[in-house]
Amino acid sequence: MNTAGPAPAALLQVLYQSQDFWLVAVNQTNFPVAVAVKDLKKGKCFPGFPKVIEADGRLKFGRIQTNRQIAVFGGKPAAKISLEAAPEGQGPGRAVELWCIVGGTPPVIECEEGWADLVARDERVDRALGLDPRLSGINMKQLNELDARARKTLGRRYADASMETINTAILQVVCKQHCLPYARVVNPDGLKVDVFVSHAWQENFGCFVRSVNAAFPNTIVSLWICATAIYQTQDKSIIERSIGHDPRQAPFAVALRSVRRFCVVRNEAADMYKRIWCCWEAFLACEFGLLNPGELTVVGANRFHDEVHIETADATNENDKQMILQHLRANPGLIEEVNRKVNQIKQVPETVVLDEAAVQAEFAIRDRDISVLREDVDQIQRQIPTWEAKAGRIREELAHCQEENQSLQTRMQEVECENAALKKEIQAARAAAAAQAVAAQSAQQMLASFERRLAALETGNAIGQGSQYSDEPRQQLRAPGEQSTARARSHSQQRRLW
């Protein structure tokens, strides 16, 4: 736990939409914590707060209406508690880690999943946490397959990778995907452990794998390795639920109680007995009678000669350390006994001697890989100005292309307008041509009619002249007036003759 200053506070946003909630605060520290509850939507504190939760105590706040954001704060700087929220009548809910701070309003952190998704995932995780630790072993082949996967995943970073690196890059990913510890993913039906491997996560992972292989050459063994046997996640509340509140009932202790052999893997990076869980494992191994010849395997020389003091040992989770120390302090003289036995184990000479030449060769390979990696980094740094210049030119070209694109779009709009005008003109011309065609057809019909009438008139005149004036040649035809006068005279003469 970070005690240098107030840590950021987490909030629980109630997302369940159909029921009210019961909100419970759990104090996970070893000292009383004062808390206050504030409704962020209304900006008001709940009546009757602040209240004090005793060490390792629980405080039930009561019913919280649906769709509210609740902030819990107050107490001591960086005091760690947790919240649980559950629909009424449905039992305990999802635990949310919270750091109390003194005064002020913590920032809102919204949940990304709905209540149903969280409950479904937690149920799978709960089943994973309830699996028997004694069946969470992996064999040597599976350990080497994990090593090969780490080489492929990390590439050149593998040479300098620790177990912590492998945990983050591979194990946590697998656990989240399957909601199972890695050992249960590769062995769905479980594999009973017969060798407990005690080691420090700060060691080089490749060296660790080679050490385990050297300890059990040509031997079929089932290995308890905490990183693969326990559900790995960034969610500290899940880790704490997995380990529990009693170090003698933690998965480590349950597995140790069932194995036939105890393997200590030393390393050159860190003193494993500066870690409180390694001290506790060594003490339990001694208590369970696993330090006899044939049962204890020690790989690697002891390169750290500091005396063990479990009270100063470290833990990734401060609560784990406090839990173990609280258990030891409850039994007078137990701390001194643990220190004495662990110091004895620390002085045990290695039972498996690693090939120093091979180790040195491996370190040389690592150094060479690191040198190559540094050269690559230097080369990349030298190329960065060139890349930046290229990026600048690309940005300029992109801006120019965008301008041209804008111009083309404008011209395209103009062409579309011109095209629309031309279409209208064509339609008008077609209408005019159709009208002219109709007029021409009408004129042709009128002309034909006129021609028929003219032909009829000419035919009629020709017939009349042929019957009465056949003796007169047609070329002597007179003008119409004269013809009328002549016809009148002819008629007069005929009447006189009659």
C-alpha positions as CSV (number, residue, x, y, z in Angstrom):
1,M,0.0,0.0,0.0
2,N,1.3,3.4,-0.9
3,T,1.6,5.4,2.2
4,A,3.6,8.3,0.7
5,G,0.4,10.3,0.2
6,P,-3.3,10.0,-0.5
7,A,-4.0,7.6,-3.3
8,P,-6.7,8.2,-6.0
9,A,-10.1,7.0,-4.9
10,A,-12.2,4.7,-6.8
11,L,-16.0,5.1,-7.0
12,L,-18.7,2.6,-7.6
13,Q,-21.4,3.6,-10.1
14,V,-24.5,1.6,-9.7
15,L,-25.5,0.4,-13.1
16,Y,-28.2,-2.1,-12.3
17,Q,-31.5,-0.6,-13.4
18,S,-34.4,-2.6,-11.9
19,Q,-33.7,-2.9,-8.2
20,D,-32.4,-1.0,-5.2
21,F,-29.0,-1.9,-3.8
22,W,-27.5,-2.6,-0.5
23,L,-24.1,-1.0,-0.1
24,V,-21.5,-2.6,2.3
25,A,-18.1,-1.2,3.2
26,V,-15.4,-3.6,4.3
27,N,-12.3,-2.3,6.1
28,Q,-9.3,-4.3,5.0
29,T,-6.8,-2.5,7.1
30,N,-5.6,-3.2,10.6
31,F,-6.8,0.1,12.1
32,P,-10.2,1.8,12.3
33,V,-11.3,3.8,9.3
34,A,-13.8,6.6,9.2
35,V,-16.0,6.8,6.1
36,A,-18.6,9.1,4.7
37,V,-21.1,8.4,2.0
38,K,-22.1,11.0,-0.5
39,D,-24.6,10.9,-3.4
40,L,-22.8,12.5,-6.3
41,K,-26.0,13.2,-8.2
42,K,-27.7,15.2,-5.4
43,G,-24.4,16.5,-3.9
44,K,-25.5,15.6,-0.4
45,C,-24.1,13.3,2.2
46,F,-26.2,10.5,3.5
47,P,-27.5,11.2,7.0
48,G,-25.7,9.6,10.0
49,F,-22.2,9.8,8.4
50,P,-19.3,9.8,8.9
51,K,-19.1,6.5,10.7
52,V,-16.1,4.4,11.9
53,I,-15.5,0.9,10.7
54,E,-13.4,-1.1,13.1
55,A,-10.3,-3.0,11.8
56,D,-11.4,-5.9,9.5
57,G,-15.0,-4.9,10.1
58,R,-18.0,-4.5,7.9
59,L,-20.5,-1.7,7.8
60,K,-23.8,-2.1,6.0
61,F,-25.0,1.3,4.7
62,G,-28.5,0.2,3.8
63,R,-30.6,0.7,0.8
64,I,-29.2,2.8,-2.0
65,Q,-31.7,3.8,-4.7
66,T,-31.1,2.6,-8.3
67,N,-28.9,4.5,-10.8
68,R,-26.9,6.5,-8.3
69,Q,-23.2,7.3,-8.0
70,I,-21.9,6.8,-4.5
71,A,-18.6,8.2,-3.2
72,V,-17.0,6.9,-0.1
73,F,-14.2,8.9,1.4
74,G,-12.7,10.1,4.6
75,G,-10.6,8.4,7.3
76,K,-6.8,8.2,7.1
77,P,-4.7,8.9,4.0
78,A,-4.3,5.8,1.7
79,A,-6.6,3.7,3.9
80,K,-7.8,0.8,1.9
81,I,-11.3,-0.5,2.2
82,S,-13.6,-2.2,-0.3
83,L,-17.2,-1.7,-1.4
84,E,-19.8,-4.4,-2.1
85,A,-23.1,-3.6,-3.9
86,A,-25.8,-6.1,-4.6
87,P,-29.5,-6.1,-5.6
88,E,-31.6,-6.6,-2.6
89,G,-32.2,-10.2,-1.7
90,Q,-29.4,-11.5,-4.1
91,G,-26.6,-12.0,-1.7
92,P,-23.1,-10.4,-1.7
93,G,-22.1,-8.3,-4.7
94,R,-19.0,-7.3,-6.5
95,A,-16.2,-6.1,-4.4
96,V,-14.7,-2.8,-5.6
97,E,-11.4,-1.7,-4.1
98,L,-11.4,1.8,-2.7
99,W,-8.7,4.1,-1.3
100,C,-10.1,6.5,1.3
101,I,-8.8,10.1,1.2
102,V,-9.1,12.9,3.6
103,G,-11.7,15.5,2.4
104,G,-12.5,16.5,-1.1
105,T,-14.6,14.6,-3.7
106,P,-12.9,11.8,-5.5
107,P,-13.0,11.6,-9.3
108,V,-15.8,9.5,-10.9
109,I,-14.6,6.2,-12.4
110,E,-17.4,4.6,-14.4
111,C,-17.8,0.9,-14.7
112,E,-17.5,-0.4,-18.3
113,E,-19.7,-3.4,-17.8
114,G,-23.3,-3.8,-16.7
115,W,-24.3,-5.7,-13.5
116,A,-25.3,-8.9,-15.3
117,D,-21.9,-9.1,-17.1
118,L,-20.0,-8.5,-13.9
119,V,-22.0,-11.1,-12.0
120,A,-21.6,-13.7,-14.8
121,R,-17.8,-13.1,-14.9
122,D,-17.5,-13.1,-11.1
123,E,-19.3,-16.4,-11.0
124,R,-16.8,-18.0,-13.3
125,V,-13.9,-16.4,-11.4
126,D,-15.5,-17.7,-8.1
127,R,-15.5,-21.2,-9.5
128,A,-11.9,-20.8,-10.5
129,L,-11.0,-19.6,-7.0
130,G,-12.7,-22.6,-5.5
131,L,-10.7,-25.1,-7.4
132,D,-8.5,-27.5,-5.4
133,P,-4.9,-26.1,-5.3
134,R,-3.6,-29.7,-5.0
135,L,-4.7,-30.3,-8.6
136,S,-3.2,-27.2,-10.0
137,G,0.1,-28.7,-11.2
138,I,1.8,-28.5,-14.6
139,N,4.4,-31.0,-16.0
140,M,7.8,-30.2,-17.3
141,K,6.7,-30.3,-20.9
142,Q,4.0,-27.7,-20.2
143,L,6.6,-25.5,-18.4
144,N,8.9,-25.7,-21.4
145,E,5.9,-24.9,-23.7
146,L,5.2,-21.8,-21.6
147,D,8.9,-20.9,-22.1
148,A,8.6,-21.3,-25.8
149,R,5.5,-19.2,-25.9
150,A,7.3,-16.5,-23.9
151,R,10.2,-16.5,-26.4
152,K,7.8,-16.1,-29.3
153,T,5.6,-13.4,-27.6
154,L,8.4,-11.3,-26.2
155,G,11.0,-11.7,-28.9
156,R,14.3,-9.9,-27.9
157,R,12.7,-8.8,-24.6
158,Y,12.6,-12.4,-23.5
159,A,16.3,-12.4,-22.6
160,D,15.7,-9.9,-19.8
161,A,12.2,-11.0,-18.8
162,S,11.3,-11.9,-15.2
163,M,8.4,-14.0,-14.0
164,E,6.6,-10.7,-13.4
165,T,7.0,-10.0,-17.1
166,I,5.6,-13.4,-18.1
167,N,2.7,-13.0,-15.7
168,T,1.7,-9.7,-17.3
169,A,2.3,-10.6,-20.9
170,I,0.9,-14.2,-21.0
171,L,-0.6,-15.6,-17.7
172,Q,-3.0,-12.7,-17.0
173,V,-4.2,-12.7,-20.6
174,V,-4.9,-16.5,-20.5
175,C,-6.6,-16.3,-17.1
176,K,-8.9,-13.5,-18.2
177,Q,-9.7,-15.3,-21.5
178,H,-10.6,-18.6,-19.8
179,C,-11.5,-17.4,-16.2
180,L,-9.2,-20.2,-15.0
181,P,-5.7,-20.4,-13.7
182,Y,-3.1,-21.3,-16.4
183,A,-2.6,-24.7,-14.9
184,R,-6.3,-25.5,-15.3
185,V,-6.3,-24.2,-18.8
186,V,-3.6,-26.7,-19.9
187,N,-4.9,-29.4,-17.6
188,P,-8.7,-29.0,-17.6
189,D,-9.2,-32.1,-15.4
190,G,-6.4,-31.0,-13.0
191,L,-3.0,-32.5,-12.3
192,K,-2.1,-33.5,-8.8
193,V,1.1,-31.8,-7.6
194,D,4.0,-33.7,-6.2
195,V,6.7,-31.0,-6.2
196,F,6.3,-27.5,-4.7
197,V,8.6,-24.9,-6.4
198,S,9.6,-22.0,-4.2
199,H,11.2,-19.0,-6.0
200,A,11.2,-15.2,-6.3
201,W,9.4,-13.5,-9.2
202,Q,12.2,-11.0,-9.7
203,E,14.4,-13.8,-11.2
204,N,15.1,-14.2,-14.9
205,F,12.4,-16.4,-16.3
206,G,14.7,-18.3,-18.7
207,C,17.1,-19.1,-15.8
208,F,14.2,-20.3,-13.7
209,V,13.0,-22.7,-16.4
210,R,16.5,-24.0,-16.9
211,S,17.0,-24.5,-13.2
212,V,13.8,-26.5,-12.8
213,N,14.8,-28.6,-15.8
214,A,18.2,-29.2,-14.2
215,A,16.6,-30.2,-10.9
216,F,14.4,-32.9,-12.4
217,P,16.2,-34.3,-15.6
218,N,14.5,-37.2,-17.2
219,T,11.9,-37.2,-14.4
220,I,8.1,-37.1,-14.6
221,V,7.0,-34.6,-12.1
222,S,4.0,-32.4,-11.5
223,L,5.0,-28.9,-10.4
224,W,3.3,-26.4,-8.2
225,I,4.4,-22.9,-9.5
226,C,2.4,-20.1,-7.9
227,A,2.2,-18.1,-11.1
228,T,0.6,-20.9,-13.0
229,A,-1.4,-22.4,-10.2
230,I,-3.2,-19.3,-9.0
231,Y,-5.6,-17.1,-11.0
232,Q,-3.5,-14.1,-12.1
233,T,-5.1,-10.7,-12.6
234,Q,-4.6,-7.0,-12.1
235,D,-7.7,-7.0,-9.8
236,K,-6.2,-7.1,-6.3
237,S,-9.6,-8.0,-4.8
238,I,-9.6,-11.3,-6.8
239,I,-6.1,-12.1,-5.7
240,E,-7.0,-11.4,-2.1
241,R,-10.1,-13.6,-2.4
242,S,-7.9,-16.4,-3.8
243,I,-5.4,-16.2,-1.0
244,G,-7.9,-15.7,1.8
245,H,-7.3,-14.4,5.3
246,D,-5.5,-17.3,6.9
247,P,-2.0,-18.0,5.7
248,R,-2.3,-21.6,6.9
249,Q,-5.3,-22.1,4.6
250,A,-3.9,-20.2,1.6
251,P,-3.4,-22.2,-1.6
252,F,0.4,-22.2,-1.0
253,A,-0.1,-24.0,2.4
254,V,-2.7,-26.4,1.0
255,A,-0.4,-27.4,-1.9
256,L,2.6,-27.7,0.4
257,R,0.7,-30.0,2.7
258,S,0.1,-32.5,-0.1
259,V,3.4,-32.7,-2.0
260,R,6.3,-35.1,-1.7
261,R,9.2,-32.8,-2.5
262,F,10.2,-29.2,-1.9
263,C,12.3,-27.4,-4.5
264,V,14.1,-24.1,-3.8
265,V,15.2,-22.2,-6.9
266,R,17.7,-19.5,-6.1
267,N,18.8,-16.8,-8.5
268,E,21.3,-14.0,-8.9
269,A,18.8,-11.1,-9.2
270,A,17.2,-11.0,-5.8
271,D,17.3,-12.6,-2.4
272,M,14.2,-14.8,-2.3
273,Y,14.1,-14.6,1.5
274,K,13.5,-10.9,1.3
275,R,10.0,-11.9,0.1
276,I,7.6,-12.8,2.9
277,W,5.8,-15.5,1.0
278,C,9.1,-17.3,0.3
279,C,9.9,-17.2,4.1
280,W,6.4,-18.5,4.9
281,E,6.8,-21.3,2.4
282,A,10.2,-22.3,3.8
283,F,8.8,-22.4,7.3
284,L,5.8,-24.5,6.3
285,A,8.0,-26.9,4.4
286,C,10.1,-27.3,7.5
287,E,6.9,-27.8,9.6
288,F,5.6,-30.4,7.1
289,G,8.9,-32.4,7.2
290,L,9.9,-31.6,3.6
291,L,13.6,-30.8,4.4
292,N,14.8,-34.3,4.7
293,P,17.3,-35.8,2.2
294,G,15.5,-36.8,-1.0
295,E,12.7,-34.4,-0.3
296,L,14.5,-31.1,-0.5
297,T,16.1,-29.9,-3.8
298,V,18.1,-26.7,-3.9
299,V,19.1,-25.3,-7.2
300,G,21.7,-22.6,-7.4
301,A,24.2,-21.2,-5.0
302,N,23.3,-18.8,-2.2
303,R,24.7,-15.5,-3.3
304,F,23.0,-13.5,-0.6
305,H,24.2,-13.9,3.0
306,D,22.1,-11.4,4.9
307,E,20.3,-12.7,7.9
308,V,16.5,-13.3,7.5
309,H,14.1,-11.2,9.4
310,I,10.6,-11.9,8.3
311,E,9.2,-8.7,9.7
312,T,11.2,-6.7,7.2
313,A,10.4,-8.9,4.2
314,D,8.4,-7.4,1.4
315,A,5.2,-8.4,-0.3
316,T,3.6,-7.2,-3.5
317,N,0.3,-6.7,-1.6
318,E,0.9,-5.1,1.8
319,N,-2.2,-6.8,3.1
320,D,-0.6,-10.2,2.6
321,K,2.3,-9.1,4.8
322,Q,0.1,-7.8,7.5
323,M,-2.0,-11.0,7.4
324,I,1.1,-13.2,7.8
325,L,2.6,-11.0,10.5
326,Q,-0.7,-10.9,12.4
327,H,-0.8,-14.7,12.4
328,L,2.8,-14.9,13.6
329,R,2.3,-12.3,16.4
330,A,-0.8,-14.1,17.6
331,N,1.6,-17.0,18.5
332,P,4.3,-15.9,20.9
333,G,7.8,-16.9,19.8
334,L,6.7,-17.9,16.3
335,I,8.4,-15.0,14.6
336,E,11.8,-16.0,16.1
337,E,11.2,-19.6,15.2
338,V,10.4,-18.7,11.6
339,N,13.5,-16.6,11.4
340,R,15.7,-19.3,12.8
341,K,14.4,-22.1,10.5
342,V,14.4,-19.9,7.4
343,N,18.0,-18.9,8.1
344,Q,18.9,-22.6,8.4
345,I,17.3,-23.3,5.0
346,K,19.1,-20.3,3.5
347,Q,22.4,-21.8,4.4
348,V,21.6,-25.2,2.9
349,P,24.1,-25.9,0.0
350,E,22.8,-26.4,-3.4
351,T,21.9,-30.0,-4.2
352,V,21.8,-29.4,-7.9
353,V,24.9,-27.6,-9.2
354,L,24.2,-25.6,-12.3
355,D,26.8,-25.7,-15.1
356,E,28.6,-22.4,-14.5
357,A,30.0,-22.4,-18.1
358,A,26.4,-22.8,-19.4
359,V,25.2,-20.0,-17.1
360,Q,28.0,-17.7,-18.2
361,A,27.3,-18.5,-21.8
362,E,23.7,-17.7,-21.3
363,F,24.6,-14.4,-19.7
364,A,26.9,-13.7,-22.6
365,I,24.0,-14.4,-25.0
366,R,21.7,-12.1,-23.0
367,D,24.4,-9.4,-23.0
368,R,24.7,-9.8,-26.7
369,D,21.0,-9.6,-27.2
370,I,20.8,-6.5,-25.0
371,S,23.7,-4.9,-27.0
372,V,21.8,-5.7,-30.3
373,L,18.7,-4.3,-28.8
374,R,20.4,-1.1,-27.8
375,E,21.9,-0.7,-31.2
376,D,18.5,-1.1,-32.7
377,V,17.2,1.6,-30.3
378,D,20.0,3.9,-31.3
379,Q,19.4,3.3,-34.9
380,I,15.7,4.0,-34.5
381,Q,16.5,7.2,-32.6
382,R,18.8,8.3,-35.4
383,Q,16.1,7.6,-37.9
384,I,13.4,9.5,-36.0
385,P,14.4,13.0,-37.5
386,T,14.2,11.5,-41.0
387,W,10.8,9.9,-40.2
388,E,9.6,13.2,-38.8
389,A,10.7,15.1,-41.9
390,K,8.9,12.4,-44.1
391,A,5.8,12.8,-41.9
392,G,5.9,16.5,-42.4
393,R,6.1,16.2,-46.2
394,I,3.3,13.6,-46.1
395,R,1.2,16.0,-44.1
396,E,1.9,18.8,-46.6
397,E,1.0,16.5,-49.5
398,L,-2.1,15.5,-47.7
399,A,-3.1,19.1,-47.1
400,H,-2.5,19.8,-50.9
401,C,-4.5,16.7,-51.8
402,Q,-7.3,17.9,-49.6
403,E,-7.3,21.3,-51.2
404,E,-7.3,19.7,-54.7
405,N,-10.1,17.4,-53.6
406,Q,-12.1,20.4,-52.4
407,S,-11.5,22.2,-55.7
408,L,-12.5,19.1,-57.6
409,Q,-15.7,18.8,-55.5
410,T,-16.5,22.4,-56.3
411,R,-15.9,21.9,-60.0
412,M,-18.0,18.8,-59.9
413,Q,-20.8,20.7,-58.4
414,E,-20.5,23.3,-61.2
415,V,-20.5,20.6,-63.9
416,E,-23.6,19.0,-62.3
417,C,-25.4,22.4,-62.4
418,E,-24.4,22.9,-66.1
419,N,-25.5,19.4,-66.9
420,A,-28.8,20.1,-65.3
421,A,-29.2,23.3,-67.4
422,L,-28.3,21.5,-70.6
423,K,-30.9,18.8,-69.8
424,K,-33.5,21.5,-69.4
425,E,-32.5,23.1,-72.8
426,I,-32.6,19.7,-74.5
427,Q,-36.1,19.0,-73.1
428,A,-37.3,22.4,-74.4
429,A,-35.8,21.9,-77.8
430,R,-37.4,18.5,-78.0
431,A,-40.7,20.0,-77.1
432,A,-40.3,22.8,-79.8
433,A,-39.3,20.2,-82.4
434,A,-42.4,18.1,-81.6
435,A,-44.6,21.2,-81.9
436,Q,-43.0,22.1,-85.3
437,A,-43.6,18.5,-86.5
438,V,-47.2,18.8,-85.5
439,A,-47.5,22.1,-87.4
440,A,-45.8,20.7,-90.5
441,Q,-48.1,17.7,-90.5
442,S,-51.1,20.0,-90.3
443,A,-49.7,22.2,-93.1
444,Q,-49.2,19.2,-95.3
445,Q,-52.7,18.0,-94.6
446,M,-54.1,21.5,-95.6
447,L,-51.9,21.6,-98.7
448,A,-53.2,18.2,-99.8
449,S,-56.7,19.3,-99.2
450,F,-56.1,22.4,-101.3
451,E,-54.6,20.4,-104.1
452,R,-57.6,18.0,-104.1
453,R,-60.0,20.9,-104.3
454,L,-58.0,22.6,-107.1
455,A,-57.8,19.4,-109.0
456,A,-61.6,19.0,-108.6
457,L,-62.2,22.5,-109.9
458,E,-60.0,22.1,-112.9
459,T,-61.7,18.8,-113.8
460,G,-65.1,20.4,-113.6
461,N,-64.1,23.3,-115.8
462,A,-62.6,21.0,-118.4
463,I,-65.7,18.8,-118.7
464,G,-68.0,21.9,-119.1
465,Q,-66.0,23.4,-121.9
466,G,-65.6,20.1,-123.8
467,S,-69.4,19.6,-124.2
468,Q,-70.5,23.1,-125.2
469,Y,-67.5,24.6,-126.9
470,S,-65.8,21.7,-128.5
471,D,-65.3,23.6,-131.7
472,E,-63.2,26.2,-130.0
473,P,-59.7,25.3,-129.4
474,R,-58.4,25.7,-125.9
475,Q,-55.6,28.0,-126.8
476,Q,-58.3,30.6,-127.8
477,L,-59.9,30.8,-124.5
478,R,-60.7,34.4,-123.6
479,A,-60.6,36.1,-120.4
480,P,-63.4,35.2,-118.0
481,G,-65.3,38.5,-118.6
482,E,-65.0,38.1,-122.4
483,Q,-66.0,34.4,-122.1
484,S,-69.2,35.4,-120.3
485,T,-70.1,38.0,-122.9
486,A,-69.5,35.5,-125.7
487,R,-71.7,32.9,-124.0
488,A,-74.4,35.5,-123.6
489,R,-74.3,36.4,-127.3
490,S,-74.4,32.8,-128.3
491,H,-77.4,32.0,-126.2
492,S,-79.2,35.1,-127.7
493,Q,-78.6,33.9,-131.3
494,Q,-79.8,30.4,-130.5
495,R,-83.1,31.8,-129.1
496,R,-83.7,33.8,-132.2
497,L,-83.2,30.8,-134.4
498,W,-85.7,28.8,-132.4
